């Protein structure tokens, strides 16, 4: 890749290295300069620009990020479309992050152009939580470098081990004078811990604090996956009452003690291939302790042996420290899709273009199926004109269908109906971060187009309104932030939200596409015929 400051006359086709914001020109870095862009810069009196120009064998930053992220991707993860040289991996399920730290270290040592940042190994994660981010520093890297990185990462180094439903039992031992209310609190604390990981307490036994009583309870609980033992008196040795009871039942001790504080006095054992854990006193507290790390692995079916416990000391000091920063939990943006399909198709004559046939299915299904296949969720379809026909074309799809009785008053009413429907849905975390506004008559827009727009969305970095562009011309669909929903609902007449683009120019991010699908809509019988379709 060539990186240089060039005369403007030599800059066409190059990648702008630094944003230009002067006069009528608002170009962000990373823009591939077209002939029109060069002319616009010249009109502002600019005669040189700093640019990057790709050479044969170079891989663009987005392509390199995508390839490396996909090579790292393991079970129960999803990779976003790359944008500005960044591709993220997110969790699909609740569980433990499982990663090959040696591979990640090797990747970061391979070339300074490639970076991979992850959460800590075995961190508890939830759906949509970011696990890792791949960032390519320059605008392009050599193919040899990308191929070497893929070879290092090929095993799927980042995955999520999902929490499984297990039958968990709690044995509590008692001594004279020990109040039943204390045992009740112990059991309640354990139920809360298990519930947080998608499980419950299947059985509970309260027995005298003797090895024989513990052994008898263990033998009785023969249909249990994991047994937890709360001792009336803390375990202080691997020959103490609790481990003695486990041995008497026919079990074996794996390890007593762990280099995690609080949680030092945790006992790890097994009986007939099933784990048995002697609990430290700190397990009565809801605060994080070493037992949590053991329990999380057991519920995620991640093997844990003495050698694994021995490695927990680095980072194992869990006592509260005032200066310890709160962990960040970046999550994938929650983006919905609204497909506008209520128009009267006035330029099509008598037929409704949205139920016309294209590639053996109604035209509107192309747009709705693309939205459903993308990362957008939920998908809302607004219909009005010939509502019964449009509904029939979509009834078998898992989209939310919304009738707009005011469709004749213009596009703004359909937009308002879609946004109102989103606001009334019971969604995780209270709502969505933004919405793609899609048109029902654009059959060549695919899930990949929508996902690239979603990948570009980052209001904190000034990318709140994501607009597709091809050959210098903007198109559809457009991704809008939830912060503008109220303003969008105030629009009237036959206008869409694009009327707001100039008002919020500082929030606009143009997302370049290599094809013209973002311009290809069907408005006339001639256009339908050119696409190979037939009227309804």
C-alpha positions in Angstrom: 0.0 0.0 0.0 1.2 3.5 -0.9 0.6 6.2 1.7 1.5 9.7 0.6 0.4 13.3 0.2 -0.5 13.7 -3.5 -1.5 16.5 -5.8 -5.3 16.5 -6.1 -5.1 15.7 -9.8 -3.6 12.3 -8.9 -5.9 11.4 -6.1 -8.9 9.9 -7.9 -9.5 6.3 -6.8 -7.3 6.7 -3.7 -8.5 6.4 -0.1 -8.8 9.6 1.9 -6.5 9.3 5.0 -7.9 12.3 6.9 -11.4 13.8 6.9 -12.1 17.0 5.1 -14.7 19.4 6.5 -14.7 22.7 4.8 -17.3 24.7 2.9 -19.6 22.4 1.1 -17.3 19.4 1.5 -17.8 16.9 4.4 -15.7 13.9 3.6 -14.8 11.4 6.3 -11.5 9.5 6.3 -11.6 6.2 4.5 -13.6 7.6 1.6 -12.6 6.4 -1.8 -12.3 9.6 -3.9 -14.4 9.7 -7.1 -14.0 12.1 -9.9 -16.8 14.2 -8.5 -15.1 14.2 -5.1 -11.9 15.5 -6.6 -13.8 18.2 -8.4 -15.6 19.2 -5.1 -12.2 19.4 -3.3 -10.8 21.5 -6.1 -13.7 23.9 -5.9 -12.8 24.5 -2.2 -9.3 25.4 -3.2 -7.7 22.2 -2.0 -4.7 21.2 -4.1 -3.2 18.3 -2.2 -4.6 15.4 -0.1 -3.1 12.6 2.1 -4.3 9.3 0.7 -3.6 5.6 0.6 -3.5 3.7 -2.7 -3.8 0.0 -2.8 -1.2 -2.1 -4.7 -1.5 -5.5 -6.3 -1.8 -8.2 -3.6 -3.2 -5.8 -0.9 -6.3 -6.8 1.0 -8.6 -3.9 2.2 -9.0 -3.3 5.9 -12.6 -4.5 6.0 -11.9 -7.7 4.0 -8.9 -8.5 6.2 -10.9 -7.9 9.4 -13.7 -10.0 8.2 -11.5 -12.9 7.2 -9.6 -12.9 10.5 -12.7 -12.6 12.6 -14.3 -15.5 10.7 -11.2 -17.6 11.2 -11.3 -17.0 15.0 -15.1 -17.7 15.2 -16.1 -20.7 17.2 -19.3 -22.2 18.5 -22.1 -20.0 19.7 -20.6 -16.8 18.4 -21.5 -14.4 15.6 -19.3 -12.1 13.5 -20.5 -8.7 12.4 -19.8 -7.2 9.1 -16.6 -5.3 9.1 -16.5 -1.5 8.9 -13.5 0.9 9.2 -11.2 -2.1 9.5 -13.1 -3.5 12.5 -15.1 -6.7 12.9 -16.6 -7.8 16.2 -17.5 -11.2 17.7 -20.6 -11.4 19.9 -22.1 -14.2 22.0 -25.1 -16.1 20.8 -25.8 -17.8 24.1 -25.3 -17.3 27.8 -22.2 -19.2 29.0 -18.5 -19.0 29.5 -16.0 -17.4 27.0 -13.7 -20.1 25.9 -10.6 -18.9 24.0 -7.2 -20.1 22.9 -5.1 -17.4 24.5 -1.9 -18.7 22.9 -3.3 -18.2 19.4 -4.5 -14.7 20.3 -1.0 -13.8 21.6 0.5 -15.3 18.4 -1.8 -13.2 16.2 -1.0 -10.0 18.0 2.8 -10.8 17.7 2.5 -11.6 14.0 2.2 -8.1 12.5 1.4 -4.7 14.1 -1.2 -4.2 11.4 -3.4 -6.9 12.9 -4.9 -6.7 16.4 -7.2 -8.9 18.4 -8.6 -7.8 21.8 -10.8 -10.2 23.9 -12.5 -10.5 27.2 -10.8 -12.5 29.8 -10.9 -16.3 29.4 -13.9 -18.0 31.1 -15.7 -14.8 31.6 -19.5 -15.2 32.0 -21.2 -13.7 28.9 -24.8 -13.2 27.8 -26.3 -13.0 24.3 -25.3 -10.0 22.2 -22.3 -9.3 24.5 -19.1 -8.4 22.7 -16.4 -11.1 23.1 -13.6 -9.8 20.9 -12.8 -7.1 18.4 -10.5 -7.5 15.4 -9.0 -4.2 14.2 -6.8 -3.7 11.1 -4.7 -0.6 11.6 -3.8 0.6 8.0 -6.3 0.8 5.1 -4.9 -2.4 3.6 -2.5 -5.2 4.4 -0.7 -7.7 2.2 -2.4 -11.0 1.3 0.5 -13.0 2.7 -0.1 -11.4 6.2 -3.8 -12.1 6.1 -3.3 -15.7 5.1 -0.7 -16.2 7.8 -3.1 -14.8 10.4 -5.9 -17.1 9.1 -3.7 -20.1 9.5 -2.9 -19.2 13.1 -6.6 -18.6 13.9 -8.1 -21.4 11.9 -9.1 -23.6 14.8 -11.9 -21.3 16.0 -10.0 -19.8 18.9 -13.0 -17.9 20.3 -16.2 -19.7 21.4 -18.9 -19.8 24.0 -19.6 -22.8 26.2 -23.3 -22.4 27.0 -24.7 -23.1 30.4 -26.6 -26.4 30.6 -29.5 -27.4 32.7 -28.2 -29.6 35.5 -29.8 -31.3 38.5 -28.0 -29.7 41.4 -28.3 -30.9 45.0 -27.2 -29.1 48.2 -26.2 -31.0 51.3 -25.9 -28.9 54.5 -24.4 -30.3 57.7 -25.6 -29.3 61.1 -24.1 -29.1 64.6 -25.9 -28.7 67.9 -27.0 -25.1 68.4 -26.9 -24.2 64.6 -30.1 -22.4 63.8 -32.3 -23.7 61.0 -32.7 -20.1 59.7 -29.0 -20.0 58.9 -29.4 -23.2 56.8 -32.4 -21.5 55.1 -30.2 -18.5 54.2 -27.5 -20.8 52.8 -30.0 -22.6 50.6 -31.5 -19.4 49.4 -28.1 -18.0 48.5 -27.3 -21.1 46.5 -30.7 -20.9 44.7 -29.9 -17.3 43.7 -26.5 -18.3 42.4 -27.9 -21.1 40.3 -30.9 -19.1 39.0 -28.5 -16.4 37.7 -26.9 -19.2 35.6 -30.2 -20.6 34.3 -30.4 -23.4 36.8 -32.2 -24.3 40.1 -31.8 -26.4 43.2 -33.2 -29.9 42.4 -32.8 -31.4 45.9 -31.7 -30.4 49.4 -30.6 -32.6 52.4 -29.7 -31.5 56.0 -27.6 -34.0 57.8 -25.5 -34.2 61.0 -21.9 -33.0 60.6 -20.4 -36.5 60.3 -18.6 -38.4 57.6 -21.2 -41.3 57.7 -24.2 -38.9 57.4 -22.6 -37.1 54.4 -21.8 -40.5 52.7 -25.3 -41.7 53.2 -26.8 -38.5 51.7 -24.4 -38.7 48.7 -25.4 -42.3 48.0 -29.1 -41.4 48.2 -28.6 -38.5 45.6 -27.7 -40.9 42.8 -29.8 -39.0 40.1 -28.0 -35.7 40.7 -25.5 -34.1 38.2 -23.7 -31.8 40.7 -23.6 -32.0 44.5 -22.7 -29.1 46.7 -21.9 -29.5 50.4 -22.2 -26.6 52.9 -20.4 -27.7 56.1 -21.5 -26.5 59.5 -17.8 -26.0 60.2 -15.3 -24.9 57.5 -13.2 -27.5 55.8 -9.6 -27.0 56.9 -7.9 -30.2 55.6 -8.4 -32.8 52.9 -8.9 -35.3 55.8 -11.6 -33.3 57.4 -15.3 -34.4 57.8 -16.6 -33.5 54.4 -13.8 -35.0 52.3 -13.9 -38.1 54.6 -17.6 -38.4 53.8 -17.0 -38.2 50.1 -14.3 -40.9 50.4 -16.7 -43.1 52.4 -19.3 -42.9 49.7 -16.8 -44.1 47.2 -15.7 -40.8 45.8 -12.3 -39.3 45.2 -10.7 -35.9 46.1 -9.4 -33.9 43.2 -8.1 -30.9 45.0 -8.5 -29.0 48.3 -7.8 -25.3 48.3 -7.6 -22.9 45.4 -5.4 -19.8 44.8 -8.5 -17.5 44.7 -9.4 -15.2 47.6 -12.2 -15.2 48.7 -12.7 -18.9 48.0 -9.5 -20.5 49.3 -11.2 -23.3 51.1 -13.0 -24.9 48.1 -12.9 -28.6 47.8 -13.2 -30.3 44.4 -14.1 -34.0 44.3 -16.1 -36.5 42.2 -18.3 -39.5 42.8 -19.2 -41.9 40.1 -18.0 -39.4 37.5 -20.2 -36.6 38.9 -18.7 -33.5 40.5 -19.0 -32.9 44.3 -17.9 -29.5 45.7 -17.2 -28.7 49.3 -18.2 -25.0 49.6 -16.1 -22.3 51.3 -17.8 -20.0 53.8 -17.8 -17.1 51.4 -20.3 -19.0 49.2 -23.0 -17.7 51.6 -22.3 -14.2 50.2 -23.7 -13.1 46.9 -20.3 -11.5 46.0 -18.0 -13.1 43.5 -15.7 -15.7 45.0 -13.6 -18.7 43.8 -16.5 -21.2 44.1 -18.3 -19.2 41.4 -15.5 -19.9 39.0 -15.8 -23.6 39.7 -19.7 -23.6 39.5 -19.6 -21.7 36.2 -17.4 -24.3 34.5 -19.4 -27.2 35.8 -22.6 -25.7 34.5 -21.0 -25.0 31.1 -19.6 -28.5 30.8 -16.0 -27.1 30.8 -13.7 -29.6 32.4 -12.0 -28.5 35.6 -9.2 -30.4 37.3 -6.6 -29.6 39.9 -4.2 -28.2 37.2 -7.0 -25.8 36.1 -7.6 -24.6 39.6 -3.8 -24.1 40.0 -3.8 -21.6 37.1 -6.5 -19.4 38.7 -4.1 -17.5 41.0 -3.2 -14.8 38.5 -6.3 -12.5 38.7 -7.6 -14.6 41.6 -7.5 -11.8 44.1 -11.2 -10.9 44.2 -11.3 -8.9 47.4 -12.9 -5.6 46.8 -10.5 -2.8 45.8 -11.8 0.7 45.6 -9.6 1.6 42.7 -10.6 -1.4 40.6 -12.5 -0.1 37.5 -15.9 -1.4 36.7 -15.8 -3.8 33.7 -17.2 -2.6 30.4 -19.8 -4.8 28.8 -20.1 -3.6 25.2 -23.0 -5.2 23.4 -24.1 -5.5 19.8 -26.4 -2.6 18.9 -30.0 -3.7 18.9 -31.3 -2.7 15.5 -34.8 -3.3 14.2 -36.0 -3.2 10.6 -39.2 -1.5 9.3 -40.3 -2.5 5.8 -42.6 0.0 4.3 -45.1 -1.8 2.1 -48.3 0.3 2.3 -48.0 2.4 -1.0 -50.6 2.5 -3.7 -48.3 1.7 -6.6 -49.9 4.4 -8.6 -47.3 4.2 -11.4 -48.0 0.5 -11.9 -51.5 1.0 -13.1 -54.1 -1.4 -11.7 -51.8 -4.0 -10.2 -50.1 -3.8 -6.8 -46.4 -4.1 -7.5 -45.7 -5.5 -4.1 -47.6 -8.7 -4.8 -46.3 -8.9 -8.4 -44.2 -12.0 -9.0 -40.4 -11.9 -9.2 -38.3 -15.0 -9.1 -41.3 -17.1 -8.3 -42.5 -15.1 -5.2 -44.2 -11.9 -4.4 -42.0 -8.8 -4.8 -42.5 -7.7 -1.2 -41.2 -11.0 0.2 -37.7 -10.3 -1.2 -37.4 -7.2 1.1 -38.9 -8.9 4.1 -36.9 -12.1 3.8 -33.7 -10.1 3.5 -34.6 -8.2 6.7 -35.4 -11.5 8.5 -32.1 -13.0 7.4 -30.1 -10.0 8.7 -29.0 -9.2 12.2 -32.0 -6.8 12.5 -34.6 -7.9 15.0 -37.6 -7.5 15.2 -38.8 -6.9 11.6 -41.9 -4.8 11.3 -43.8 -4.7 8.0 -46.3 -1.8 7.5 -49.0 -2.4 4.9 -52.1 -0.4 3.8 -53.0 -0.5 0.1 -54.7 -3.8 -0.7 -53.8 -4.9 2.8 -55.3 -8.4 2.5 -53.1 -9.3 -0.5 -49.9 -8.0 1.1 -50.7 -9.8 4.3 -51.4 -13.1 2.5 -48.0 -12.8 0.8 -46.2 -12.6 4.2 -48.4 -14.5 6.6 -46.0 -17.5 6.9 -43.0 -15.3 7.8 -41.9 -14.4 11.3 -42.4 -10.7 10.9 -44.7 -8.3 12.8 -47.4 -7.1 10.4 -48.8 -3.7 11.1 -51.8 -2.2 9.3 -51.7 1.5 8.5 -55.3 2.8 7.8 -53.9 6.2 6.9 -51.6 5.0 4.1 -53.3 7.3 1.6 -52.0 10.3 3.5 -48.4 9.5 2.5 -45.2 7.7 3.4 -44.8 9.6 6.7 -47.9 7.8 8.1 -46.4 4.4 7.4 -43.1 5.4 9.0 -45.0 6.6 12.1 -47.0 3.3 12.3 -43.8 1.3 12.1 -42.0 3.3 14.8 -45.1 3.3 17.1 -45.2 -0.5 16.8 -41.6 -0.8 17.8 -42.1 1.4 20.8 -45.0 -0.8 22.0 -43.2 -4.1 21.8 -41.8 -5.8 24.9 -38.1 -5.9 23.9 -35.0 -6.8 25.9 -33.3 -3.9 27.7 -36.3 -1.7 27.0 -36.1 -1.1 23.3 -33.9 -0.8 20.2 -30.9 1.4 19.5 -32.0 2.1 16.0 -34.0 1.0 13.0 -33.3 0.2 9.3 -36.1 1.8 7.2 -36.4 -0.5 4.2 -38.6 -0.2 1.1 -40.7 -3.1 0.0 -40.0 -2.6 -3.7 -36.2 -3.1 -3.6 -35.7 -6.8 -4.3 -31.9 -6.7 -4.7 -31.1 -5.5 -1.2 -29.8 -8.5 0.7 -29.1 -9.3 4.3 -25.5 -8.6 3.7 -26.3 -5.0 2.7 -28.3 -4.5 5.9 -25.7 -6.1 8.1 -23.0 -3.8 6.7 -25.1 -0.8 7.6 -25.6 -2.2 11.1 -21.8 -2.7 11.4 -21.3 1.0 10.6 -23.7 2.1 13.3 -21.8 3.7 16.2 -23.3 7.0 17.6 -20.3 7.5 19.9 -18.1 7.8 16.9 -20.4 10.1 15.0 -22.0 7.3 12.9 -25.6 7.5 14.0 -27.4 7.8 10.6 -26.0 5.2 8.2 -26.7 5.9 4.5 -25.7 3.6 1.7 -23.8 5.1 -1.2 -22.8 3.8 -4.6 -20.8 5.8 -7.2 -21.3 8.9 -5.2 -25.1 8.5 -5.1 -27.1 7.8 -1.9 -29.7 5.1 -1.8 -31.9 3.0 0.5 -32.3 1.6 3.1 -31.1 4.0 5.8 -30.4 3.1 9.4 -31.7 5.7 11.9 -30.9 6.0 15.6 -33.6 5.7 18.2 -32.7 9.2 19.4 -34.4 10.6 16.3 -37.5 8.4 16.4 -39.6 11.2 18.0 -38.6 13.7 15.3 -39.2 11.1 12.6 -42.8 10.6 13.9 -43.5 14.3 13.5 -43.0 14.2 9.7 -46.1 14.7 7.6 -47.3 14.1 4.0 -45.7 11.9 1.4 -42.1 12.3 2.6 -39.8 9.8 4.4 -37.1 10.5 7.0 -34.6 11.5 4.4 -35.9 15.0 4.9 -33.9 14.9 8.2 -30.5 14.1 6.7 -29.5 17.7 6.0 -30.7 18.8 9.5 -28.5 16.2 11.1 -25.5 16.1 8.7 -23.0 15.8 11.6 -24.6 12.3 12.4 -24.4 11.0 8.9 -22.1 8.2 7.8 -22.0 7.2 4.2 -21.5 3.5 3.8 -20.0 2.5 0.4 -21.3 -0.5 -1.6 -19.9 -2.1 -4.7 -23.2 -2.8 -6.4 -26.3 -0.7 -7.2 -28.9 -2.7 -5.3 -29.4 0.3 -3.1 -30.8 2.2 -6.1 -32.8 -0.6 -7.7 -36.5 -0.1 -6.9 -39.5 -1.1 -9.0 -42.0 1.6 -9.7 -43.4 0.9 -13.2 -44.5 -2.1 -15.3 -41.4 -1.6 -17.5 -39.1 -1.7 -14.5 -40.8 -4.9 -13.3 -40.4 -6.5 -16.7 -36.7 -5.4 -16.8 -36.2 -7.3 -13.5 -37.8 -10.4 -15.0 -41.0 -10.1 -13.0 -44.7 -10.3 -13.9 -47.7 -8.2 -12.7 -50.1 -9.8 -10.2 
